[in-house]
């Protein structure tokens, strides 16, 4: 078979399974790299297999039916252009894992699982839509249109970093186990280095995972029994974060990212979910009503534990 092709520039790489010796494949690769195909240089190959992949943009509307829950490719399919297919599956797993764990442990009612689909569906729809849009830009087959696209992108890149400024912010989770009306709720939290008790590392490496209260406040209010029950039942970690320039009794924000993040949010306290999404961001004085709302949303089963008060 003689292959003479003007390959579109956007394809970038060609993978062929061919019945030719290794040196011939190496020659093919060199010719591709040197623009041999675009120059019309003929290459003779024995084609072993040819497969056409059709990109999908689909999602399920029903993520749970009784004891059956869908995640990953079983719940959604998207074109590869944004690189978010597996990422979305990992997010599914994290969202579902902590909720399913609470239900199986008898801590929460199984109605909590209904928030899995309500949170994940709008989130994954966003990435599917963006992937389709990007595919329309990448998969231009008309040579003139592709050349015009390339010129526009190159000109934008040459103009400076402003091209990246047009990227939209990551979507928020909604609706589900999230504080009502809180602008930070559903956003991803920050992961940066901390120093705790002489140990240096990332937050989850030092503290572990699960529910967290992070705060730069100097003191926490006493928590009433209804809230301290929640903190203990969830094994919620309460961590005070101090800036590099004013170390105290808490974790030291080595790179200053947490202090910067709190400043961007305009608060001193953040409640973070086990999947690292923000439940709520607020002044420390609002911690008690925030956790009371969380208790209601989680539909906790009744277990009596000792009250917790005082410093974190």
Backbone as CSV, one residue per row, in Angstrom:
resi,resn,N_x,N_y,N_z,CA_x,CA_y,CA_z,C_x,C_y,C_z
1,UNK,0.856,-1.200,0.000,0.000,0.000,0.000,0.880,1.235,0.000
2,UNK,0.640,2.162,-0.889,1.407,3.397,-0.921,0.604,4.487,-0.225
3,UNK,1.253,5.094,0.775,0.582,6.130,1.546,1.223,7.469,1.233
4,UNK,0.489,8.317,0.554,0.947,9.666,0.269,-0.119,10.600,0.826
5,UNK,0.223,11.373,1.829,-0.825,12.121,2.523,-0.347,13.505,2.908
6,UNK,-1.256,14.430,2.842,-1.039,15.760,3.392,-1.710,15.770,4.769
7,UNK,-1.025,15.327,5.799,-1.641,15.193,7.117,-1.881,16.561,7.736
8,UNK,-3.076,16.819,8.283,-3.329,18.089,8.964,-2.371,18.276,10.125
9,UNK,-1.939,19.505,10.330,-0.956,19.780,11.378,-1.464,19.454,12.761
10,UNK,-2.804,19.511,12.953,-3.317,19.338,14.314,-3.205,17.890,14.801
11,UNK,-2.995,16.927,13.895,-2.910,15.549,14.348,-1.680,15.311,15.214
12,UNK,-0.583,16.002,14.907,0.580,15.970,15.772,1.378,14.687,15.687
13,UNK,0.749,13.532,15.865,1.457,12.263,15.855,0.620,11.223,15.116
14,UNK,1.304,10.287,14.462,0.635,9.210,13.758,1.163,7.892,14.301
15,UNK,0.287,6.996,14.707,0.688,5.687,15.203,0.221,4.647,14.194
16,UNK,1.158,3.899,13.612,0.844,2.887,12.610,1.367,1.530,13.061
17,UNK,0.541,0.486,12.913,1.011,-0.881,13.120,1.268,-1.452,11.739
18,UNK,2.523,-1.625,11.382,2.849,-1.942,9.998,3.784,-3.142,9.928
19,UNK,3.672,-3.915,8.844,4.520,-5.086,8.628,5.797,-4.672,7.908
20,UNK,6.546,-3.787,8.531,7.821,-3.339,7.980,8.858,-3.444,9.080
21,UNK,10.131,-3.653,8.726,11.177,-3.796,9.739,11.389,-2.506,10.517
22,UNK,12.042,-2.643,11.676,12.281,-1.499,12.552,12.945,-0.311,11.868
23,UNK,14.006,-0.506,11.102,14.644,0.644,10.440,13.696,1.418,9.539
24,UNK,12.778,0.697,8.875,11.831,1.391,8.001,10.873,2.250,8.821
25,UNK,10.451,1.743,9.986,9.598,2.534,10.855,10.340,3.770,11.340
26,UNK,11.623,3.585,11.689,12.425,4.725,12.127,12.533,5.772,11.028
27,UNK,12.693,5.298,9.790,12.751,6.222,8.659,11.435,6.970,8.510
28,UNK,10.313,6.241,8.691,8.996,6.864,8.605,8.863,7.964,9.643
29,UNK,9.289,7.664,10.871,9.192,8.654,11.937,10.031,9.883,11.610
30,UNK,11.253,9.647,11.069,12.108,10.791,10.723,11.463,11.634,9.634
31,UNK,10.843,10.966,8.671,10.199,11.715,7.593,9.001,12.504,8.116
32,UNK,8.239,11.883,9.053,7.118,12.610,9.654,7.621,13.839,10.391
33,UNK,8.692,13.647,11.185,9.225,14.746,11.972,9.751,15.860,11.086
34,UNK,10.302,15.477,9.953,10.855,16.479,9.043,9.814,17.067,8.108
35,UNK,8.568,16.657,8.281,7.524,17.191,7.413,7.432,16.484,6.086
36,UNK,7.945,15.212,6.048,7.946,14.483,4.782,6.555,14.262,4.220
37,UNK,5.598,13.941,5.088,4.233,13.744,4.606,3.691,15.020,3.982
38,UNK,3.946,16.120,4.678,3.399,17.381,4.161,4.062,17.767,2.852
39,UNK,5.283,17.271,2.652,5.980,17.571,1.394,5.592,16.587,0.296
40,UNK,4.721,15.599,0.652,4.294,14.633,-0.355,5.292,13.532,-0.611
41,UNK,6.183,13.222,0.359,7.159,12.149,0.178,6.451,10.812,0.319
42,UNK,6.485,9.925,-0.673,5.759,8.653,-0.597,6.425,7.694,0.389
43,UNK,5.604,6.953,1.146,6.081,5.931,2.069,5.258,4.678,1.821
44,UNK,5.906,3.542,1.651,5.223,2.287,1.367,5.121,1.489,2.657
45,UNK,3.901,1.120,3.045,3.659,0.394,4.281,2.690,-0.742,4.034
46,UNK,2.826,-1.797,4.829,1.824,-2.837,4.839,0.903,-2.600,6.031
47,UNK,-0.323,-2.249,5.790,-1.243,-1.870,6.856,-1.853,-3.118,7.477
48,UNK,-1.606,-3.327,8.784,-2.080,-4.511,9.498,-3.492,-4.313,10.060
49,UNK,-3.783,-3.141,10.545,-5.072,-2.936,11.196,-5.485,-1.477,11.052
50,UNK,-6.778,-1.269,10.872,-7.290,0.090,10.755,-8.551,0.199,11.603
51,UNK,-8.578,1.151,12.501,-9.725,1.316,13.389,-10.150,2.779,13.397
52,UNK,-11.423,3.002,13.310,-11.969,4.355,13.394,-12.632,4.523,14.764
53,UNK,-12.171,5.468,15.524,-12.740,5.746,16.834,-13.697,6.921,16.735
54,UNK,-14.863,6.725,17.238,-15.862,7.790,17.229,-15.968,8.373,18.642
55,UNK,-15.689,9.664,18.771,-15.756,10.318,20.071,-17.208,10.437,20.527
56,UNK,-17.409,10.267,21.812,-18.740,10.316,22.392,-18.863,11.500,23.343
57,UNK,-20.036,12.079,23.430,-20.349,13.126,24.406,-21.689,12.749,25.029
58,UNK,-21.630,11.905,26.058,-22.850,11.359,26.643,-22.748,11.329,28.166
59,UNK,-23.901,11.325,28.805,-23.949,11.160,30.253,-25.288,10.562,30.641
60,UNK,-25.292,9.916,31.807,-26.521,9.357,32.325,-27.235,10.392,33.187
61,UNK,-28.538,10.372,33.158,-29.311,11.262,34.019,-29.582,10.626,35.380
62,UNK,-29.446,9.309,35.453,-29.723,8.598,36.695,-28.433,7.930,37.175
63,UNK,-27.851,8.448,38.237,-26.572,7.964,38.747,-26.748,6.902,39.833
64,UNK,-27.940,6.849,40.406,-28.199,5.854,41.442,-29.600,5.292,41.282
65,UNK,-29.702,3.968,41.414,-30.999,3.320,41.499,-30.871,2.248,42.583
66,UNK,-31.363,2.575,43.772,-31.250,1.661,44.890,-29.812,1.395,45.258
67,UNK,-29.379,0.144,45.170,-28.023,-0.245,45.533,-27.061,-0.209,44.340
68,UNK,-27.531,0.257,43.202,-26.683,0.351,42.007,-26.286,1.806,41.797
69,UNK,-24.963,2.040,41.691,-24.445,3.391,41.456,-23.475,3.352,40.279
70,UNK,-23.538,4.366,39.428,-22.685,4.441,38.245,-21.581,5.467,38.469
71,UNK,-20.420,5.195,37.878,-19.293,6.126,37.973,-18.399,5.941,36.758
72,UNK,-17.559,6.922,36.494,-16.604,6.820,35.398,-17.281,6.694,34.050
73,UNK,-16.710,5.835,33.181,-17.239,5.681,31.821,-18.642,5.104,31.801
74,UNK,-19.064,4.444,32.866,-20.437,3.945,32.931,-21.434,5.079,33.085
75,UNK,-20.960,6.238,33.561,-21.839,7.375,33.806,-21.687,8.477,32.773
76,UNK,-20.537,8.555,32.135,-20.309,9.653,31.182,-19.176,9.303,30.227
77,UNK,-19.271,9.828,29.013,-18.233,9.695,27.993,-17.987,11.065,27.396
78,UNK,-16.714,11.367,27.117,-16.409,12.680,26.547,-15.236,12.577,25.591
79,UNK,-15.141,13.478,24.624,-13.975,13.503,23.748,-12.702,13.759,24.552
80,UNK,-11.538,13.385,24.013,-10.298,13.444,24.794,-9.600,14.801,24.812
81,UNK,-10.153,15.785,24.149,-9.385,16.998,23.860,-9.067,17.848,25.091
82,UNK,-9.823,17.707,26.161,-9.558,18.470,27.377,-8.841,17.627,28.424
83,UNK,-8.683,16.339,28.150,-7.996,15.467,29.087,-8.726,15.300,30.411
84,UNK,-10.077,15.295,30.371,-10.842,15.284,31.606,-11.673,14.011,31.803
85,UNK,-11.530,13.039,30.921,-12.318,11.824,31.056,-11.972,11.041,32.312
86,UNK,-10.701,10.637,32.462,-10.285,9.912,33.647,-10.353,10.797,34.884
87,UNK,-10.027,12.082,34.721,-10.112,13.013,35.860,-11.529,13.045,36.418
88,UNK,-12.507,13.069,35.535,-13.894,13.084,35.985,-14.256,11.787,36.693
89,UNK,-13.741,10.659,36.202,-13.982,9.392,36.870,-13.387,9.360,38.267
90,UNK,-12.202,9.938,38.431,-11.579,10.008,39.756,-12.413,10.884,40.689
91,UNK,-12.933,11.990,40.146,-13.794,12.847,40.971,-15.062,12.103,41.384
92,UNK,-15.620,11.323,40.456,-16.778,10.499,40.802,-16.454,9.610,41.997
93,UNK,-15.311,8.928,41.906,-14.941,7.966,42.946,-14.761,8.644,44.296
94,UNK,-14.126,9.798,44.305,-13.918,10.507,45.567,-15.241,10.968,46.160
95,UNK,-16.107,11.505,45.315,-17.409,11.980,45.799,-18.219,10.833,46.380
96,UNK,-18.237,9.725,45.650,-19.041,8.594,46.075,-18.447,7.875,47.283
97,UNK,-17.129,7.787,47.354,-16.479,6.969,48.378,-16.797,7.445,49.792
98,UNK,-16.682,8.762,50.039,-16.886,9.207,51.422,-18.364,9.120,51.818
99,UNK,-19.251,9.323,50.856,-20.680,9.210,51.158,-21.082,7.755,51.383
100,UNK,-20.599,6.876,50.527,-20.911,5.459,50.675,-20.318,4.912,51.969
101,UNK,-19.122,5.388,52.323,-18.505,4.957,53.567,-19.337,5.329,54.785
102,UNK,-19.896,6.552,54.788,-20.725,6.975,55.911,-21.994,6.146,56.009
103,UNK,-22.583,5.809,54.865,-23.811,5.015,54.874,-23.525,3.597,55.347
104,UNK,-22.451,2.988,54.810,-22.125,1.612,55.182,-21.702,1.501,56.641
105,UNK,-21.110,2.573,57.176,-20.719,2.578,58.588,-21.892,2.867,59.515
106,UNK,-23.050,3.139,58.942,-24.213,3.419,59.762,-24.237,4.813,60.348
107,UNK,-23.405,5.704,59.830,-23.331,7.073,60.354,-24.379,7.961,59.700
108,UNK,-24.698,7.722,58.434,-25.630,8.569,57.698,-26.705,7.719,57.034
109,UNK,-27.849,8.342,56.798,-28.942,7.686,56.101,-28.574,7.522,54.623
110,UNK,-29.099,6.482,53.970,-28.757,6.228,52.583,-29.245,7.320,51.641
111,UNK,-30.117,8.202,52.096,-30.524,9.335,51.273,-29.367,10.237,50.907
112,UNK,-28.272,10.165,51.688,-27.078,10.943,51.362,-26.550,10.593,49.979
113,UNK,-26.740,9.356,49.544,-26.218,8.921,48.252,-26.913,9.620,47.086
114,UNK,-28.089,10.171,47.311,-28.785,10.880,46.229,-28.064,12.166,45.845
115,UNK,-27.225,12.695,46.746,-26.473,13.910,46.416,-25.291,13.624,45.499
116,UNK,-24.937,12.365,45.353,-23.813,12.011,44.475,-24.097,12.437,43.038
117,UNK,-25.209,12.014,42.497,-25.541,12.366,41.119,-25.854,13.840,40.939
118,UNK,-26.519,14.450,41.924,-26.875,15.866,41.788,-25.637,16.747,41.759
119,UNK,-24.565,16.317,42.438,-23.320,17.087,42.415,-22.500,16.815,41.162
120,UNK,-22.408,15.561,40.776,-21.497,15.196,39.706,-22.049,15.513,38.318
121,UNK,-23.356,15.421,38.111,-23.900,15.594,36.767,-23.595,16.970,36.175
122,UNK,-23.934,18.092,36.838,-23.619,19.392,36.229,-22.120,19.600,36.032
123,UNK,-21.324,19.038,36.954,-19.870,19.187,36.872,-19.323,18.500,35.629
124,UNK,-19.748,17.259,35.396,-19.234,16.525,34.252,-19.817,17.062,32.940
125,UNK,-21.042,17.575,32.966,-21.612,18.179,31.760,-20.772,19.370,31.304
126,UNK,-20.277,20.127,32.257,-19.430,21.275,31.920,-18.204,20.818,31.131
127,UNK,-17.521,19.780,31.617,-16.300,19.330,30.953,-16.600,18.657,29.614
128,UNK,-17.730,17.989,29.499,-18.100,17.421,28.206,-18.339,18.534,27.192
129,UNK,-19.069,19.563,27.582,-19.335,20.680,26.666,-18.042,21.358,26.239
130,UNK,-17.127,21.584,27.204,-15.867,22.239,26.862,-15.027,21.343,25.955
131,UNK,-15.067,20.032,26.186,-14.304,19.115,25.341,-14.811,19.142,23.908
132,UNK,-16.128,19.184,23.744,-16.711,19.256,22.407,-16.311,20.565,21.721
133,UNK,-16.362,21.659,22.455,-15.984,22.956,21.877,-14.530,22.949,21.435
134,UNK,-13.651,22.392,22.279,-12.232,22.355,21.926,-12.002,21.439,20.738
135,UNK,-12.768,20.354,20.651,-12.644,19.459,19.516,-12.987,20.144,18.199
136,UNK,-13.967,21.041,18.241,-14.328,21.772,17.023,-13.171,22.669,16.561
137,UNK,-12.372,23.122,17.505,-11.209,23.938,17.149,-10.078,23.068,16.627
138,UNK,-9.855,21.934,17.287,-8.725,21.070,16.923,-8.981,20.320,15.625
139,UNK,-10.164,19.761,15.463,-10.441,18.853,14.343,-10.957,19.584,13.113
140,UNK,-10.263,20.579,12.697,-10.610,21.283,11.460,-9.926,20.563,10.306
141,UNK,-10.683,20.087,9.350,-10.114,19.333,8.231,-9.915,20.177,6.973
142,UNK,-10.602,21.281,6.884,-10.424,22.149,5.722,-9.076,22.868,5.841
143,UNK,-8.175,22.727,4.843,-6.832,23.308,4.946,-6.837,24.823,5.156
144,UNK,-7.701,25.527,4.472,-7.721,26.983,4.619,-8.202,27.388,6.005
145,UNK,-9.252,26.723,6.488,-9.730,27.026,7.824,-8.700,26.659,8.887
146,UNK,-7.994,25.547,8.695,-6.958,25.153,9.648,-5.816,26.163,9.658
147,UNK,-5.434,26.653,8.485,-4.362,27.648,8.413,-4.774,28.946,9.107
148,UNK,-6.028,29.355,8.887,-6.515,30.567,9.539,-6.548,30.394,11.054
149,UNK,-6.974,29.214,11.516,-6.980,28.938,12.955,-5.567,28.994,13.522
150,UNK,-4.614,28.364,12.816,-3.236,28.340,13.300,-2.656,29.740,13.377
151,UNK,-2.942,30.567,12.378,-2.420,31.938,12.392,-2.984,32.720,13.582
152,UNK,-4.273,32.521,13.836,-4.898,33.235,14.944,-4.310,32.809,16.294
153,UNK,-4.111,31.507,16.465,-3.559,31.017,17.723,-2.111,31.463,17.909
154,UNK,-1.332,31.408,16.853,0.059,31.837,16.949,0.156,33.324,17.269
155,UNK,-0.710,34.120,16.643,-0.702,35.561,16.912,-1.093,35.834,18.363
156,UNK,-2.084,35.095,18.858,-2.505,35.288,20.250,-1.405,34.885,21.211
157,UNK,-0.699,33.781,20.910,0.388,33.329,21.778,1.545,34.319,21.762
158,UNK,1.832,34.888,20.579,2.934,35.853,20.472,2.617,37.155,21.193
159,UNK,1.334,37.445,21.369,0.945,38.705,22.024,1.231,38.690,23.519
160,UNK,1.502,37.500,24.091,1.821,37.445,25.514,0.922,36.487,26.269
161,UNK,1.026,36.513,27.598,0.303,35.543,28.420,-1.199,35.791,28.515
162,UNK,-1.691,36.821,27.867,-3.116,37.127,27.952,-4.007,36.024,27.416
163,UNK,-3.448,35.142,26.555,-4.243,34.061,26.000,-4.754,33.146,27.111
164,UNK,-3.891,32.848,28.092,-4.294,31.950,29.176,-5.297,32.612,30.105
165,UNK,-5.345,33.933,30.117,-6.278,34.631,30.993,-7.726,34.395,30.586
166,UNK,-7.943,33.944,29.343,-9.310,33.741,28.882,-9.883,32.388,29.324
167,UNK,-9.041,31.538,29.965,-9.529,30.232,30.400,-10.599,30.422,31.469
168,UNK,-11.717,29.745,31.335,-12.788,29.902,32.324,-12.406,29.234,33.635
169,UNK,-12.956,29.685,34.748,-12.671,29.034,36.029,-13.260,27.642,36.067
170,UNK,-12.674,26.783,36.902,-13.207,25.430,37.047,-14.618,25.502,37.614
171,UNK,-15.486,24.599,37.204,-16.873,24.652,37.657,-17.003,24.272,39.127
172,UNK,-18.096,24.691,39.740,-18.402,24.334,41.121,-19.300,23.107,41.152
173,UNK,-19.197,22.350,42.244,-20.186,21.307,42.488,-21.511,21.951,42.869
174,UNK,-22.610,21.358,42.456,-23.929,21.830,42.843,-24.978,20.861,42.321
175,UNK,-26.141,20.790,42.956,-26.368,21.064,44.371,-26.110,19.780,45.153
176,UNK,-25.912,19.883,46.467,-25.629,18.686,47.248,-25.233,19.037,48.659
177,UNK,-24.199,18.389,49.155,-23.711,18.630,50.517,-22.786,19.838,50.466
178,UNK,-23.393,21.002,50.404,-22.695,22.277,50.266,-23.471,23.335,51.028
179,UNK,-22.749,24.261,51.641,-23.409,25.317,52.397,-24.269,26.164,51.470
180,UNK,-25.458,26.475,51.915,-26.407,27.232,51.107,-25.945,28.665,50.905
181,UNK,-25.899,29.115,49.657,-25.601,30.506,49.355,-24.182,30.939,49.600
182,UNK,-23.265,30.008,49.845,-21.871,30.379,50.100,-21.101,30.411,48.786
183,UNK,-20.489,31.542,48.422,-19.845,31.653,47.104,-18.650,30.729,46.915
184,UNK,-18.032,30.289,48.007,-16.873,29.395,47.881,-17.272,27.935,47.871
185,UNK,-18.496,27.623,48.268,-18.935,26.230,48.353,-18.889,25.555,46.988
186,UNK,-18.325,24.355,46.941,-18.235,23.616,45.694,-16.978,23.867,44.903
187,UNK,-16.119,24.772,45.381,-14.831,25.011,44.728,-13.788,24.063,45.311
188,UNK,-12.761,23.750,44.540,-11.678,22.934,45.055,-10.886,23.713,46.099
189,UNK,-10.457,23.025,47.139,-9.635,23.661,48.161,-8.176,23.698,47.703
190,UNK,-7.326,24.219,48.551,-5.913,24.406,48.227,-5.098,23.265,48.831
191,UNK,-4.070,22.847,48.124,-3.125,21.851,48.630,-1.738,22.470,48.562
192,UNK,-1.122,22.674,49.734,0.202,23.274,49.755,0.975,22.731,50.949
193,UNK,2.206,23.186,51.102,3.069,22.646,52.150,2.826,23.317,53.496
194,UNK,2.897,22.502,54.528,2.780,22.968,55.897,3.918,22.375,56.722
195,UNK,4.227,23.028,57.837,5.156,22.491,58.822,4.386,22.279,60.118
196,UNK,4.338,21.030,60.573,3.599,20.680,61.784,4.492,19.824,62.672
197,UNK,4.806,20.338,63.859,5.610,19.565,64.807,6.943,19.114,64.256
198,UNK,7.591,19.957,63.473,8.883,19.610,62.907,8.815,18.807,61.618
199,UNK,7.623,18.454,61.186,7.449,17.716,59.933,7.015,18.666,58.831
200,UNK,7.554,18.466,57.643,7.244,19.310,56.488,6.613,18.445,55.413
201,UNK,5.476,18.902,54.883,4.830,18.136,53.818,3.527,18.769,53.397
202,UNK,2.847,18.117,52.448,1.552,18.582,52.005,0.502,18.289,53.072
203,UNK,-0.587,19.024,53.014,-1.612,18.943,54.050,-2.083,17.514,54.301
204,UNK,-2.495,16.803,53.244,-3.062,15.473,53.478,-2.007,14.454,53.884
205,UNK,-0.738,14.691,53.517,0.324,13.793,53.963,0.569,13.922,55.464
206,UNK,0.388,15.124,55.994,0.642,15.366,57.414,-0.581,15.133,58.278
207,UNK,-1.737,15.509,57.779,-2.950,15.495,58.602,-3.836,14.301,58.273
208,UNK,-3.722,13.773,57.063,-4.612,12.708,56.631,-5.780,13.276,55.838
209,UNK,-6.794,12.453,55.648,-7.944,12.865,54.846,-9.200,12.868,55.688
210,UNK,-10.272,13.308,55.082,-11.537,13.390,55.803,-11.998,14.827,55.922
211,UNK,-13.008,15.050,56.729,-13.518,16.399,56.957,-12.491,17.233,57.721
212,UNK,-12.352,18.503,57.319,-11.384,19.387,57.967,-11.980,20.772,58.181
213,UNK,-11.563,21.397,59.271,-11.785,22.824,59.489,-10.422,23.472,59.505
214,UNK,-10.154,24.330,58.538,-8.896,25.063,58.453,-9.174,26.517,58.800
215,UNK,-8.301,27.109,59.613,-8.578,28.483,60.040,-7.295,29.206,60.391
216,UNK,-7.286,30.498,60.109,-6.201,31.375,60.554,-6.615,32.175,61.780
217,UNK,-7.806,31.918,62.300,-8.291,32.642,63.482,-7.458,32.272,64.702
218,UNK,-7.299,33.229,65.615,-6.487,33.000,66.810,-7.183,32.104,67.817
219,UNK,-8.516,32.046,67.797,-9.256,31.215,68.741,-10.559,30.762,68.110
220,UNK,-11.033,29.607,68.542,-12.299,29.073,68.075,-13.370,29.254,69.147
221,UNK,-14.588,29.456,68.727,-15.673,29.514,69.717,-15.939,28.130,70.306
222,UNK,-16.456,28.113,71.545,-16.877,26.838,72.122,-18.010,26.261,71.283
223,UNK,-17.949,24.967,71.043,-18.955,24.313,70.212,-20.017,23.681,71.102
224,UNK,-21.288,23.928,70.821,-22.354,23.295,71.600,-22.358,21.789,71.362
225,UNK,-23.011,21.031,72.256,-23.007,19.561,72.114,-23.466,19.066,70.751
226,UNK,-24.459,19.722,70.160,-24.966,19.259,68.863,-23.899,19.345,67.781
227,UNK,-22.993,20.324,67.904,-21.927,20.473,66.918,-20.734,19.600,67.273
228,UNK,-20.404,19.498,68.547,-19.277,18.652,68.939,-19.565,17.189,68.636
229,UNK,-20.862,16.790,68.710,-21.247,15.448,68.279,-20.828,15.221,66.822
230,UNK,-21.130,16.207,65.987,-20.812,16.106,64.570,-19.306,15.993,64.354
231,UNK,-18.542,16.844,65.032,-17.092,16.860,64.866,-16.491,15.500,65.219
232,UNK,-16.959,14.922,66.314,-16.412,13.634,66.724,-16.911,12.503,65.830
233,UNK,-18.164,12.533,65.446,-18.710,11.466,64.616,-18.016,11.413,63.254
234,UNK,-17.683,12.579,62.717,-17.006,12.639,61.418,-15.486,12.536,61.549
235,UNK,-14.985,12.482,62.798,-13.547,12.536,63.023,-12.953,13.741,62.299
236,UNK,-13.650,14.866,62.431,-13.270,16.085,61.729,-11.993,16.666,62.328
237,UNK,-11.035,16.970,61.471,-9.760,17.536,61.914,-9.876,19.060,61.936
238,UNK,-9.468,19.668,63.027,-9.518,21.119,63.181,-8.080,21.621,63.251
239,UNK,-7.699,22.429,62.284,-6.299,22.824,62.153,-6.169,24.336,62.058
240,UNK,-5.389,24.908,62.973,-5.070,26.338,62.912,-3.831,26.515,62.051
241,UNK,-3.871,27.472,61.134,-2.762,27.721,60.223,-2.180,29.104,60.503
242,UNK,-0.883,29.145,60.741,-0.180,30.399,60.996,0.678,30.765,59.800
243,UNK,0.800,32.083,59.555,1.641,32.550,58.463,3.114,32.406,58.777
244,UNK,3.931,32.459,57.733,5.376,32.331,57.927,5.932,33.452,58.786
245,UNK,5.318,34.633,58.699,5.851,35.789,59.410,5.325,35.903,60.837
246,UNK,4.362,35.059,61.229,3.820,35.109,62.588,3.519,33.691,63.088
247,UNK,4.580,32.865,63.213,4.352,31.502,63.676,3.808,31.479,65.094
248,UNK,2.913,30.537,65.346,2.317,30.405,66.670,2.230,28.949,67.058
249,UNK,1.070,28.525,67.521,0.891,27.149,67.979,0.331,26.232,66.895
250,UNK,-0.009,26.790,65.751,-0.620,25.992,64.699,0.376,25.529,63.658
251,UNK,-0.165,25.027,62.550,0.669,24.628,61.422,1.195,25.874,60.717
252,UNK,2.432,25.818,60.265,3.051,26.968,59.595,2.850,26.828,58.084
253,UNK,2.316,27.870,57.497,2.076,27.928,56.058,3.396,28.230,55.360
254,UNK,4.131,27.193,54.997,5.507,27.331,54.532,5.604,28.216,53.294
255,UNK,4.733,28.012,52.330,4.801,28.746,51.066,3.858,29.949,51.020
256,UNK,3.103,30.170,52.088,2.197,31.309,52.135,0.932,31.128,51.317
257,UNK,0.710,29.923,50.764,-0.444,29.739,49.878,-1.752,29.736,50.629
258,UNK,-1.804,29.168,51.815,-3.060,29.130,52.568,-3.479,30.522,53.024
259,UNK,-2.525,31.282,53.538,-2.842,32.648,53.954,-3.322,33.462,52.765
260,UNK,-2.683,33.267,51.609,-3.108,33.949,50.381,-4.520,33.542,49.999
261,UNK,-4.806,32.245,50.100,-6.123,31.713,49.738,-7.215,32.280,50.640
262,UNK,-6.967,32.306,51.939,-7.948,32.886,52.856,-8.182,34.364,52.527
263,UNK,-7.113,35.051,52.144,-7.265,36.449,51.758,-8.114,36.600,50.514
264,UNK,-7.943,35.711,49.537,-8.753,35.759,48.322,-10.223,35.518,48.638
265,UNK,-10.482,34.622,49.593,-11.858,34.313,49.966,-12.465,35.364,50.883
266,UNK,-11.614,36.152,51.535,-12.105,37.170,52.458,-12.657,36.592,53.749
267,UNK,-12.118,35.454,54.194,-12.586,34.789,55.406,-11.373,34.308,56.200
268,UNK,-11.634,33.780,57.388,-10.541,33.198,58.169,-10.742,31.720,58.460
269,UNK,-11.847,31.131,57.977,-12.142,29.735,58.279,-12.796,29.060,57.069
270,UNK,-12.382,27.815,56.810,-12.929,27.044,55.693,-13.202,25.622,56.165
271,UNK,-14.367,25.102,55.813,-14.696,23.698,56.059,-14.509,22.949,54.744
272,UNK,-13.668,21.894,54.778,-13.304,21.148,53.574,-13.850,19.724,53.664
273,UNK,-14.433,19.255,52.580,-15.003,17.916,52.512,-13.906,16.858,52.299
274,UNK,-14.230,15.586,52.502,-13.225,14.527,52.275,-12.713,14.437,50.847
275,UNK,-13.477,14.943,49.871,-13.010,14.929,48.485,-12.318,16.233,48.111
276,UNK,-11.964,17.032,49.128,-11.165,18.248,48.969,-11.925,19.412,48.341
277,UNK,-13.228,19.296,48.238,-14.037,20.441,47.826,-14.466,21.231,49.067
278,UNK,-14.623,22.528,48.879,-15.008,23.402,49.985,-16.488,23.225,50.302
279,UNK,-16.782,22.950,51.572,-18.178,22.940,52.001,-18.652,24.362,52.256
280,UNK,-17.817,25.158,52.947,-18.178,26.548,53.222,-16.936,27.315,53.617
281,UNK,-16.951,28.615,53.363,-15.898,29.529,53.806,-16.568,30.693,54.518
282,UNK,-16.105,31.020,55.745,-16.829,31.994,56.561,-15.927,32.522,57.665
283,UNK,-16.332,33.611,58.332,-15.648,34.030,59.553,-15.824,32.965,60.626
284,UNK,-14.846,32.840,61.508,-14.886,31.783,62.512,-16.131,31.886,63.396
285,UNK,-16.678,33.095,63.558,-17.874,33.267,64.379,-19.088,32.525,63.811
286,UNK,-19.035,32.219,62.509,-20.146,31.512,61.875,-19.912,30.002,61.783
287,UNK,-18.898,29.499,62.468,-18.582,28.080,62.383,-19.718,27.213,62.928
288,UNK,-20.294,27.597,64.067,-21.354,26.780,64.664,-22.572,26.658,63.753
289,UNK,-23.163,27.750,63.249,-24.315,27.579,62.343,-23.951,26.839,61.056
290,UNK,-22.707,26.994,60.600,-22.283,26.279,59.396,-22.275,24.776,59.631
291,UNK,-21.737,24.349,60.764,-21.687,22.921,61.060,-23.068,22.352,61.389
292,UNK,-23.935,23.176,61.916,-25.312,22.722,62.144,-26.017,22.454,60.818
293,UNK,-25.776,23.305,59.830,-26.351,23.058,58.510,-25.773,21.779,57.909
294,UNK,-24.466,21.573,58.083,-23.832,20.362,57.586,-24.451,19.130,58.232
295,UNK,-24.680,19.191,59.544,-25.278,18.059,60.246,-26.637,17.703,59.643
296,UNK,-27.427,18.722,59.344,-28.738,18.492,58.767,-28.639,17.878,57.379
297,UNK,-27.693,18.348,56.569,-27.550,17.849,55.206,-27.056,16.406,55.161
298,UNK,-26.215,16.035,56.111,-25.658,14.687,56.114,-26.656,13.642,56.592
299,UNK,-27.766,14.090,57.184,-28.792,13.161,57.657,-28.175,12.116,58.590
300,UNK,-27.480,12.619,59.622,-26.758,11.737,60.524,-27.702,10.903,61.370
301,UNK,-27.266,9.683,61.639,-27.989,8.856,62.594,-27.644,9.317,63.998
302,UNK,-28.469,8.985,64.957,-28.308,9.494,66.316,-27.346,8.614,67.108
303,UNK,-26.198,9.208,67.481,-25.237,8.554,68.356,-24.783,9.572,69.384
304,UNK,-24.793,9.221,70.635,-24.437,10.152,71.700,-22.934,10.098,71.931
305,UNK,-22.289,11.282,71.895,-20.855,11.388,72.199,-20.643,12.558,73.115
306,UNK,-19.451,12.650,73.688,-19.153,13.716,74.648,-18.996,15.049,73.916
307,UNK,-19.414,16.179,74.552,-19.219,17.496,73.931,-17.734,17.831,73.825
308,UNK,-17.386,18.666,72.845,-16.016,19.133,72.674,-16.013,20.651,72.712
309,UNK,-15.159,21.224,73.537,-15.061,22.674,73.643,-13.606,23.094,73.657
310,UNK,-13.363,24.384,73.491,-12.032,24.938,73.714,-11.248,25.134,72.454
311,UNK,-9.912,25.203,72.606,-8.988,25.496,71.500,-8.936,24.324,70.529
312,UNK,-8.588,24.578,69.287,-8.438,23.480,68.306,-7.246,22.602,68.646
